[in-house]
Amino acid sequence: MLEEMLENVKKTAPLIHNITNYVTVNDCANILLACGGSPIMSDDIDEVEEITSICGGLNINIGTLNQRTIPSMLAAGKKANSLGHPVVLDPVGAGASLLRTRTALKLLDEINFAVIRGNVSEIKALARGSGTTKGVDADASEQITKENTEQMTAFAKEFSQKTGAVIVITGATDIVADKNKAFRIYNGHKDMSRVTGTGCQLSAMIAAYVTANPGDTLTAAAAAVCAMGLCGEIAKKRTRESDGNATYRNYIIDAVYNLTPEQLEKEARYEMQ
């Protein structure tokens, strides 16, 4: 099942338009190339509609939000919707400031998203319309645990029904849900949180997977999440005691580049509900 998702990415090499943040833009471009897709980075209002028209999917990331790019996000998202292209939202830091929260809610109101990916705090901020997000990190009181996994899965399904999007909540355990079904994913390594932008990279990769698999957005998104987590595990095994987080970042990208569909199918760890 997951094997086919990655096969389709490599076979179709989807071109993905990214309006993303300047902290991780290079890594997002590289992760798309590594997984088999192709990136275009464009955020100027005078060209975003034209650029998104030649792409297969759109990834919107509000990590370094500013007033110049908000109209670009709206214009590109609406154009992608009109063309039937999938759009992914990464509401980085939603809940940390009024600007981020209001912008994310405006994007939700005016654009139909195929996938919304964030940590627990960011997704809850969107659902509530407010929040107390700790920057781009999840609030410690809002982690996914063994005790609240069922509750968080139900929350993701409810938010999916409300938005029409597949909801991806990432953390120690990842939840990928539509209104009817959910994946709980156990791949990954704790040190991935020490690399800036692994979440941003994942959102870009999700855009490639869902663009290449238009008939099954839920499974495509879950495959991307499994792939990223698995590659975090593979990369960690390569590191030596003298290696730091920059080396680990490079090893993650290498692992994505070398990941085979068969390996993903075999080593993905998940359950469905």
C-alpha positions in Angstrom: 0.0 0.0 0.0 2.7 2.6 1.0 5.0 1.1 -1.6 2.8 2.3 -4.4 2.7 5.8 -3.0 6.4 6.3 -3.3 6.6 4.5 -6.6 4.1 7.0 -8.0 6.2 10.0 -6.8 9.3 8.6 -8.5 7.4 7.8 -11.6 5.7 11.1 -12.1 8.3 13.5 -10.5 5.6 16.0 -9.4 6.5 19.7 -9.7 5.6 21.4 -6.4 5.2 25.2 -5.9 6.4 26.2 -2.5 5.6 29.4 -0.6 7.7 28.6 2.4 9.9 30.2 5.0 13.4 31.5 4.5 14.8 29.4 7.4 14.3 26.1 5.6 13.7 26.9 2.0 16.8 25.2 0.8 16.2 22.0 2.7 12.6 21.9 1.5 13.9 22.1 -2.1 16.4 19.4 -1.5 13.9 17.0 0.2 11.6 17.3 -2.8 14.5 16.4 -5.1 15.5 13.6 -2.8 12.1 11.9 -2.7 11.6 12.1 -6.5 9.8 15.4 -6.9 10.8 18.8 -8.2 10.6 22.2 -6.5 9.8 25.7 -7.5 10.1 28.4 -4.8 8.1 31.5 -5.6 6.3 34.0 -3.4 6.0 37.3 -5.3 2.4 38.3 -5.9 3.1 39.2 -9.5 3.9 35.6 -10.5 2.5 33.1 -8.0 -0.7 32.4 -10.0 1.4 31.8 -13.1 3.9 29.6 -11.3 1.3 27.5 -9.5 -0.5 27.0 -12.8 2.5 25.0 -14.2 2.9 22.9 -11.1 1.0 19.9 -9.9 0.7 20.9 -6.2 1.2 23.8 -3.8 2.8 23.9 -0.4 2.1 26.9 1.8 4.2 27.4 5.0 3.8 30.4 7.3 7.0 29.9 9.2 8.4 33.4 8.5 5.2 35.1 7.9 5.1 38.7 6.6 2.5 41.1 5.1 4.1 40.8 1.6 3.6 37.1 1.2 0.1 36.8 2.7 -1.7 38.0 -0.5 0.6 35.7 -2.4 -0.5 32.7 -0.4 -4.1 33.5 -0.9 -3.8 34.1 -4.6 -1.7 31.0 -5.2 -4.1 28.9 -3.1 -7.2 30.0 -4.9 -5.6 29.5 -8.3 -4.5 26.0 -7.3 -8.1 25.3 -6.1 -9.5 26.5 -9.5 -7.1 24.1 -11.3 -7.8 21.1 -9.0 -4.3 21.0 -7.6 -3.8 19.7 -4.1 -2.7 22.4 -1.5 -0.9 21.6 1.7 -0.9 24.0 4.7 1.9 24.1 7.3 0.6 26.5 10.0 4.1 27.0 11.6 3.7 28.7 15.0 -0.1 29.2 14.7 -1.2 30.3 18.1 2.1 32.0 19.0 0.9 35.4 17.6 -2.3 37.1 16.4 -0.8 37.6 13.0 0.0 33.9 12.5 -3.3 32.7 14.0 -5.5 35.1 12.0 -3.6 34.4 8.8 -3.8 30.7 9.2 -7.6 31.0 9.9 -8.0 33.3 6.8 -6.2 30.8 4.7 -8.5 28.0 6.0 -11.5 30.1 5.3 -10.6 31.0 1.7 -8.6 28.0 0.4 -9.6 24.3 0.3 -6.6 22.3 1.6 -5.9 18.7 0.8 -3.7 18.3 3.9 -3.0 20.4 7.0 0.2 19.4 8.8 1.4 20.7 12.2 2.2 19.8 15.7 -0.5 19.3 18.3 -0.4 23.0 19.5 -0.6 24.4 16.0 -3.5 22.2 14.9 -5.3 22.9 18.2 -4.8 26.6 17.6 -6.5 26.3 14.3 -9.4 24.3 15.7 -9.9 26.7 18.6 -9.1 29.9 16.8 -6.4 30.8 19.4 -3.5 29.1 21.2 -0.4 29.2 23.3 2.1 27.7 20.9 5.7 27.7 22.1 7.2 29.2 18.9 7.3 26.4 16.3 7.4 23.7 19.0 4.4 21.9 20.6 3.4 23.0 24.1 4.7 20.4 26.5 1.2 20.0 27.9 -0.2 19.1 24.5 1.9 16.1 23.4 0.5 12.9 22.0 0.8 10.2 24.7 -0.3 6.6 25.2 -3.0 8.0 27.5 -4.5 10.5 25.0 -3.9 8.8 21.7 -7.6 7.8 21.2 -8.7 11.3 22.1 -6.2 12.9 19.7 -7.2 10.6 16.9 -10.9 11.5 17.4 -9.9 15.2 17.5 -8.0 14.8 14.2 -11.0 13.0 12.5 -13.4 15.8 13.7 -11.1 18.5 12.4 -10.9 16.7 9.1 -14.6 16.6 8.8 -14.8 20.3 9.6 -12.1 21.3 7.1 -12.4 18.7 4.4 -8.6 18.2 4.7 -6.5 15.2 5.8 -5.1 16.2 9.2 -1.5 15.4 10.0 -0.4 15.8 13.6 3.3 15.1 14.1 5.1 14.3 17.3 6.6 11.3 19.0 3.6 9.5 17.6 2.1 10.8 14.4 -1.6 10.9 13.5 -2.8 11.1 9.9 -6.6 11.2 9.6 -9.5 12.0 7.5 -13.1 12.0 8.8 -13.4 8.2 8.7 -10.0 6.6 9.1 -6.7 7.3 10.8 -3.1 6.1 10.7 -1.1 6.1 13.9 2.6 6.1 12.9 5.5 5.2 15.1 8.5 5.8 12.9 11.0 8.6 13.7 13.7 9.5 16.2 13.7 12.1 18.9 16.8 13.8 17.6 14.8 14.9 14.5 13.5 17.8 16.7 17.1 19.0 17.0 17.2 19.7 13.2 15.5 22.9 12.2 13.0 22.3 9.5 12.2 18.6 9.5 8.6 19.5 9.8 8.8 21.9 6.9 10.6 19.3 4.8 7.8 16.8 5.6 5.1 19.2 4.5 6.9 19.7 1.2 7.3 16.0 0.8 3.6 15.4 1.6 2.7 17.8 -1.2 4.7 15.6 -3.6 3.1 12.4 -2.4 -0.5 13.7 -2.5 0.1 15.3 -6.0 1.5 12.0 -7.3 -1.4 10.0 -5.8 -4.6 12.0 -6.5 -6.9 9.1 -5.7 -5.9 8.5 -2.1 -4.8 11.6 -0.2 -5.0 9.9 3.2 -2.6 7.0 2.3 -0.3 9.3 0.4 0.1 11.6 3.4 0.6 8.7 5.7 3.3 7.2 3.4 5.2 10.5 3.4 5.0 10.7 7.2 6.3 7.1 7.5 9.0 7.8 5.0 10.3 10.9 6.8 10.2 9.1 10.2 11.9 6.0 8.8 14.6 8.2 7.2 15.2 9.9 10.5 15.9 6.4 12.0 18.1 5.4 9.1 20.1 8.6 9.3 20.6 8.3 13.1 22.2 4.9 12.6 24.8 6.5 10.4 25.8 9.1 12.8 29.0 8.8 14.9 29.6 10.2 18.4 31.5 13.2 16.9 28.6 14.1 14.5 26.2 16.9 15.2 22.8 18.0 14.0 24.1 19.4 10.7 25.5 16.0 9.8 22.2 14.4 10.9 20.3 16.8 8.6 22.4 15.8 5.6 22.0 12.1 6.5 18.2 12.5 6.6 18.1 14.0 3.1 20.5 11.2 1.9 18.2 8.6 3.4 15.1 10.1 1.6 17.1 10.0 -1.6 18.0 6.3 -1.2 14.7 5.1 0.2 13.1 2.4 -1.9 9.4 1.7 -2.2 10.1 -1.8 -0.9 12.0 -0.5 2.1 9.2 1.9 3.0 6.6 -0.9 2.8 8.7 -3.2 4.9 9.9 -0.9 7.6 7.0 1.5 8.1 5.5 1.1 11.6 1.8 2.1 11.9 -1.6 0.9 12.8 -5.0 2.0 11.4 -8.2 2.9 13.2 
